[in-house]
């Protein structure tokens, strides 16, 4: 999660919502990304989506079986769908997203009745650090307006 948090700090420096994601296979980081929605003027450029795409390219595969994702913020529904379709084995996230989170805060995308591939998930990993970065980012953004 520390590597994902490093990516989130890079996002904040770029003026992006500070979310970072890494994908790990066999104990090694194979992909790392941060949000690029503002820079690319594209709402699909969430850290999770970019990390998945990069990992697929690196492995030359259509699925990420045996891979785990670490992300600093609870993924939204779009990212949960991508995580499912990529067949990530496990998801670890830091801060909860009470408004847009699709894992446990709202829609429970990987719950028992979900049609999605059942990715294991673990919540609140380094939650304080991940939440603090997001809080600071949005406080600074409000002050600059």
N, C-alpha and C positions, 0 to 999 in steps of 0.2 A: 504494500500500500504506500510505502514511502516513495517509491518510484512514481506512482500515479500522482501523489501529492506534488512531487517535483514538476510534473507536467502541468498540473493545475496552476502552480506559481508562474510558469511560463505563459500560460493563457492569460492570467491577470496582467502580466507585464505588457501583453499585446492588446489589452483592452477587451479581451473576451471574457465571458462568464467563466470563472476559474474551475473548470472540470478537467480532470486528467484521467486517462485510462491506460493500462498496460495489459498485455496478454502474455501469459507464461505457459511454456510447454517444457516438460521434463526439468522443471526447476530453473529455467532460463527465460529471460524476457525476450520475446521474439518480435514484439510490436509495442510502440508507445505513441500516444497521441494526446492532443488537447483540443478543446473546442476551437473551431475556426469559422463559425457561422458569420460573424461580423466581417472578417477579412475576405471570405469567399462570397459574401452576400447570398448565403445558401443555408436554409434551416435544416438541411440534412447533415451538415458538417459537425455533428456532435462527436465528442471524443471517442465514444464507444464505436460509432459507425466507422470513423477513420481508422481506429485501431484494428477493427475486424477486417476491413478492406486491405490494410497493409499486411496483416498476418496471413490472409488468404493468398495474397500475391507472393509473399516470401515462401510459403509452403507449397505453392502451386496446387492447392487443393480447393475443393468447393465447401468443405466442412472443416471445422476446427475441433474435431473429436480429440479428447485428451488434453485440451487446453483450458486454462482458467483465466478469467478476467478480474482485474482489480480496478475499481473506478471510485472516484472521490464522492460522487453524488448518486443517489438512487436513480437508476435509469428510468427514462420515460417509456411510454407504451411503444413508441417507434423503435427505440433501442432494444426493448425487451423482445420485440418481434425479430429483430436482426440477431440478437443473442440466441434465440431459439432456433432460427433457421440455420445459423452457423454451427449449431450443435455444441456450443461451449459446455464443458462439463460442469464447471462451478463459476459462480459469480460472487464476488466479495465487494460490498460497497461501504462507504464511510458515512456521509451525512444522509439523513432522511430528507425526502422532498415531499413535504405535506401537500403541495399544490399539484405537482406534475409527476410524482413518483408512481411507477407502474408495477413495482415489485410487492410492496406491502402497504404503502401509504394510501393507495386508492384502489386500483383495479385488480391487484393480486394476479398478475399475468402468469406466474408460475405455480398458482395454487392447484389444489386437487381437482377442481372442475375445469381447469383451463385446457383448451385444445392444443396449446403450445407444447413443444418438447420440454420435458421437465428438468430444466437446469437446476442444480442445487444452488441455494443462495445463502449467504451469511451477511448479516446486517451490522452496522455500527462499528466497523473496523476503523480505528483511529478517528472516530466520530468527532471528538472535540476539535482536533486539528483541522479536519475537513470543513466542519461547520464554521469555525473561526475565520478561515480564509474567505468563505462565501459571505459571511456577515460583514467582514471588513471591506470586501470589494463593493458590496451594495451600499454600505454606508458612505464610502468615498464617492461613489457614483451619484448618490443623492445630494451630497454636499457640493459637488462640482456643478450641479444644475442650478 
